[in-house]
């Protein structure tokens, strides 16, 4: 089915907008190029720019923004937060960027971002304070990152194709029975930390030399078993759906998507604990459209956006009122809870590291993926 056929199917209600978006991403086509919501060049230039992951550049997250400003914000997509930060260090200016908690202190230290004036956010009083007060985020009483989405990184596996021996475990992604049928996220921001959990390294000690060597050894042991490293979650989902892969390191959303398509999968609860994270929005110090920057953030904090994130992506949302539409059983099935502390404390929460550590970790992981 080509793009025009898929667009027609979406308009006829035969294909969801999310499925259409994912299909475009899998084909290497940016959502901004799709003939869905045309905009005039002059109007587009007046909108704020949101620098984010693929999959967050969709209309369902920006209902309030469109209602107020007449159209969607502009989008710029990065493959990972380190890539995004490097681009901004090089002079790329946006209004709002989308990092995760482990990088916030380093992002702040660049001097490229401004503290958030929470009085300009209409939904601020409903934001969960536990997510605001992550390590290094609040400086002189002011937050730099406004929390938006939170969740887990774990193992999504085919229940009909993968035979679990004993309890669910990170060992599943090191299982030699399934060599060549396992997948992993490509970013060290996920994979290295999950490797630490597998290696039994406390995340509080992850920066030690002994820990570094233990994790590197675990990642090298895993390398021959991995069919694909990618941060394109669509690729992992399609491989799991077809049976090409039987298990992969993913975020919550992949299991939710596959279940909705009738694929027999489960998002594992490893006995060692899952990796937990919180991501959010930061405002560039030179944001050219500051009013629109706050409109972007406020829209992402809205209850309607939160309900979509929980239901369609399986991610937690920072607005506590967004959970009112879901019962406890539904949230548990998504790997979530109305109390984020239950999830954050049940797993392993990433801890901010120095730029030197991040650089060494990423360089080492890239070498391992290349077979060295």
Helices and strands as residue ranges (DSSP letters): H 3-11, H 17-26, G 31-33, H 41-46, E 49-52, G 59-61, H 63-69, E 74-77, H 81-89, E 96-97, G 101-103, H 104-109, E 113-114, G 118-120, G 124-126, H 129-132, E 138-139, E 142-143, E 146-158, G 170-174, G 176-178, E 182-184, H 188-198, G 203-205, H 209-223, E 226-229, H 233-242, E 247-251, H 252-260, E 265-267, E 275-284, H 290-300, H 303-308, I 309-313, E 316-317, G 320-325, H 328-333, H 340-346, E 348-349, H 355-369
